[in-house]
Amino acid sequence: MSTADLPGAGKRGWPQLLALVFGVVYLLIGIVGFFITGFGDFFGNDNGGSMTHTDTLLGFMINPMHNVVHILIGAAGIALSRTLRGARTYGLLLLVGYGAAFVYGLIAIDKDWDFLNLNWADNILHLVTALIGAVIAFGPVRTVATGRGPDVSLRTR
């Protein structure tokens, strides 16, 4: 008997669904961000110099580089949501990446060299996203016994 024959096979578990939802949301935010910022002044921020971006999306400061990061994070979430192992990997990426972005934001906010153009709303969102990444990566899921032993993903490929 293969895992495809098991009840519920082919369905996504909650970590996979959460990874997919976050992937789609971040991808859309990145795309919409370009309608606000355009493609010029790629690393600009609102803290001075000749390169400034005062563009916001729902209260979050953005610039074209920030939009690219959102698109890449979104595409990764969509791609990795296919399997439980991939979703767990995506959760770890969110935990580490957005945890680092949170720490970066603590240091970089209001600095001329802040290439992601962050504000405190961004920082809070980064912390929340890192925590959700931890939930995706480490949250419990049900297992199904198979002839090969427990199979938590029901999808091996």
C-alpha positions in Angstrom: 0.0 0.0 0.0 1.4 3.4 -0.9 0.7 6.7 0.9 -1.5 7.7 -2.1 -4.0 4.9 -1.0 -4.3 6.2 2.6 -7.3 8.2 3.7 -6.5 11.9 3.4 -3.7 11.3 0.9 -3.0 14.3 -1.3 -4.5 16.7 1.2 -2.3 19.4 2.7 -1.8 19.4 6.5 -2.1 22.6 8.5 1.6 23.5 8.3 1.4 23.1 4.5 -1.7 25.3 4.3 -0.2 27.9 6.5 3.0 28.0 4.4 0.9 28.3 1.3 -1.3 31.1 2.7 1.8 33.0 3.9 3.5 32.4 0.5 0.5 33.8 -1.5 0.1 36.8 0.9 3.8 37.7 0.7 3.9 37.3 -3.1 0.8 39.5 -3.6 2.2 42.1 -1.2 5.5 42.2 -3.1 3.7 42.6 -6.4 1.3 45.3 -5.1 4.3 47.1 -3.6 5.8 47.7 -7.0 2.6 49.6 -8.0 3.3 51.9 -5.1 7.1 52.3 -5.3 7.8 51.7 -9.0 11.2 50.4 -9.9 13.4 53.4 -9.3 15.5 54.3 -6.3 15.8 50.6 -5.5 17.4 50.8 -2.0 16.1 54.3 -1.0 14.7 55.0 2.4 12.9 57.9 4.1 15.8 58.9 6.3 17.7 61.4 4.2 20.1 61.6 1.3 19.1 62.1 -2.2 17.5 58.7 -2.4 14.2 58.7 -0.4 11.1 56.5 -0.3 8.2 57.6 1.8 6.0 55.0 0.3 3.8 52.8 2.5 1.6 49.8 2.1 -0.9 49.5 4.9 1.4 51.6 7.2 4.5 49.6 6.4 7.4 51.4 4.7 8.5 49.8 1.5 11.0 50.3 -1.3 11.6 48.2 -4.5 14.2 46.0 -2.7 11.7 45.3 0.1 9.2 44.3 -2.6 11.7 41.8 -4.1 12.3 40.3 -0.7 8.5 39.8 -0.3 8.2 38.2 -3.7 11.0 35.8 -3.0 9.6 34.8 0.4 6.2 34.4 -1.2 7.4 32.2 -4.0 9.4 30.1 -1.5 6.3 29.5 0.6 4.2 28.5 -2.4 6.9 26.1 -3.7 7.7 24.6 -0.3 4.1 24.1 0.8 3.7 21.0 -1.4 5.1 18.6 1.3 5.2 18.7 5.1 9.0 18.6 5.0 9.0 21.6 2.7 6.5 23.5 4.8 8.7 22.8 7.9 11.7 24.1 6.0 9.8 27.2 5.0 8.8 27.7 8.7 12.5 27.6 9.6 13.3 30.0 6.9 10.7 32.4 8.2 11.9 31.9 11.8 15.5 32.6 11.0 15.0 35.1 8.2 12.4 37.3 9.9 14.1 36.9 13.3 17.2 38.3 11.7 15.1 41.0 10.0 13.6 41.9 13.3 17.1 42.3 14.9 18.3 44.3 11.8 15.3 46.5 12.2 16.1 47.2 15.8 19.4 48.5 14.7 18.6 50.1 11.3 15.3 52.0 11.9 15.9 55.8 11.3 19.4 55.2 9.8 20.5 56.4 6.3 21.9 53.0 5.4 18.6 51.1 6.0 18.4 49.5 2.6 15.0 47.8 3.4 13.4 51.1 4.5 11.9 49.7 7.7 9.7 51.3 10.3 8.3 50.0 13.7 5.2 48.5 12.0 7.6 46.4 9.8 9.6 45.4 12.9 6.5 44.1 14.7 5.3 42.2 11.6 8.8 40.6 11.3 8.6 39.4 14.9 5.1 38.0 14.4 6.1 36.3 11.1 9.2 34.8 12.8 6.9 33.4 15.6 4.5 32.0 12.9 7.5 30.4 11.2 8.3 28.7 14.5 4.7 27.3 14.7 5.0 26.0 11.1 8.4 24.5 11.7 7.7 22.9 15.1 3.9 22.6 15.6 2.5 19.1 16.2 0.8 17.2 13.4 -1.0 13.8 13.4 0.8 10.8 12.0 -0.7 7.9 10.0 0.8 4.5 10.4 1.9 2.9 7.2 3.6 -0.3 6.3 6.9 1.6 6.4 6.2 3.2 9.7 4.6 6.6 10.7 4.1 8.9 7.8 3.4 12.5 8.9 3.2 14.0 5.4 1.0 11.6 3.5 3.0 12.9 0.5 6.6 11.9 0.2 7.4 13.8 -3.0 
